[in-house]
Amino acid sequence: MSKSIFYHAGCPVCISAEHDIINLVGENNVEVVNIGEDRSRIQEAENAGVNSVPALVTPNGNALHINFGASMADVKG
C-alpha cells in the first residue's frame, strides 16, 4: 500500500476528521473510503484492523483510530 486509507461512515465526526486528515497529509497521499456508502469495503477495513470509524490505515499497515464516531458493528447494522 503506497497511500494511507481513511475509512469513515459519513457522520459529522467522520467528515470533520476527513477534512483534517486531507489537510495534514495531502489529498494525493490518502484514499478516502466512506464505508457508509461503499459497504463492499467493510470487510477490507476490518481486515486492516479497523475497529471503529473514523480510522486511518497507514502505508505500513497501522490502523490509527481517530476520535470515536461508530463501531464497525454499528456500521454493519
N, C-alpha and C positions, 0 to 999 in steps of 0.2 A: 504494500500500500504506500503510495507516494504522497497522498494528501491525508489530512485529518478528515474524519467524518463526524458531522454534528447531527445527532438524532434528536428529534423533538416531536411533540404531538400537536402543535398548533395553538396551545393555550397562551394567554398573555405572558406568563412567566417564560415560556419557551421562546416566544417571538422576541422578547426583550433580550434574552440570552443570545439568541441568534445574531441580533444586530451587534451586540458586544463582541462576540467571537469573530465575526467578519471584520470588525474594526481592529481587533487585536492581531489577527493572523493574516488578514487579507483574503479577499474573495477568491483569488486564484489558488489559495492553499487549503481550502476547506470545501468539502461537498456537504451540502445541507440536505438532509432527508427528513421529511415530515411523515412519520410513520402513522399519523392520524389519517393522512390522505393516501399514502402508499403502504398499505397494510402487508403487502407481499415482502416487505423488508424487515418485519418484526423479528422473524427468526434469525436473520443476519445480525441484527442488533444484539439479540440475546446471545448468540454465538460469540460475539465480540466482547461479551462481558457487561453489557448494558443492563442494569437492574432497575433503573428509573430514568425518566427523561425530564429535563434536557441532559444530554451527556455528549461528551466529545471523545472520540476514539482517535488516539494519536497514530502517526505513521508506524510507530514501533509496537502498536497493539495495546497500549494502556487505555483503559476506559476511565475517563475523568467525569464524575457525576457533578453536575453544576446545579446548585440550588435544588429544591425538590418540587417538581411540577406534578408528576404522576408516576406511579409504579408501572412496571410492564404489565402486571396483572390488570390494572385499571385500563391501560391502553387496549389490551386484548378484549376487554369487556367480558 
